[in-house]
Amino acid sequence: MPSEYLCKVCGRFFEEFYDYYCSACQHIICEKCTNSQPWTWPCVKCGWAAKTRAEAINNDYACPNCYVCPYCKAPVDIVSEKTFEGEPKFVFKCGYCLWNSGIETIDSKWHIEALSEEWLRKKAESVDLPRLSLREVPTFLCSLCYSTLVSPKGSTENLMAKIFPRVTLRLYHALIMGVEEEVEITVKNTRPKNVNLRFDWRTEGIPVKIASHTRSHDFDFSGFEKEKKLKLILKPEEYGSFYIIGEVWFSFEELSLGQATTHIRLGPIYVVPRITVTKELPGFIETGKETIMKVRITNESSKDVTRVIIEEGTLPEDMRVLGDDFFSIPRLAPNETKEHSYKVVFEKPGRYKIPPSKIRLKIPIIDPNRLIEIRSNSLERLLT
């Protein structure tokens, strides 16, 4: 479950990783809260930019330093090669179609080579080698400190915006009201340099208790590192849904402005009634023979469940179900028990561990149109 990031200005959370990032005050800013400034025309290859439209027009909306291949129009590089006499020469080379200006025939318009980069550029200019076009982009300023914002959608010089540490939530089933459970959160440093992070956790929505020793976490990352894991111990007190809110204190090695903060949101996380599933097998089981397995489903809560779907999922090797491996209950009232039976065959003797069934519920008080998946208890039995 990916995280949502808080805009420092308007206080809203956004589903995308984030929109813009201010490297000066270290805040995430959404597009609606930026100050748009006049457009610029940067070169995607070398970073040179025309600051005004007049400057862009004077350069024919092209970079004065970069050229493109006359055949495939891909950007070309200046490379150094050696002549037959062993002297260095400079030519244009295309990394896409592998065109090389030095191997053109002597009478070709595109035979361009020189003994220095300066003379090579002058020759290219004299024969009108196509230049790399500029693209028009706006400049956005932070509405808090008026520094230039960087965007994850920008060019290579704005890579800082792409490498804010990422946080994700791993929740393998819905939580159960009144039951203390662990949820796993992972943090991955996607920056090439060091970053220090501190997380202070709370919840938003229905009342949920967080075990005191899991409310805060500190991480020190040195460059690119594998993800680190943390666990929150949660105990929801009501049915419904909630979000995990993390206040993130962070400092980046390449920025010397001290610590800054932002907020992330993980969820929604659903809290469902306690549904107990018990499975029974007869006392004596013959391998290779059909055996009846009884499944009892009990709603141990005071809330109505309008639909229950139970599925066995992946079964152990040498065990198979005869017929359908799932069944549906249209309604399970409070404290009601329903029973279902099906036939199974155990191919070999031994100890079998039957994994938890997959249970999907529809609960009107949470979302009448949503099926929420939880897991049942497992059964382990020695078969002889």
Disulfide bonds with the S-S distance in Angstrom:
none
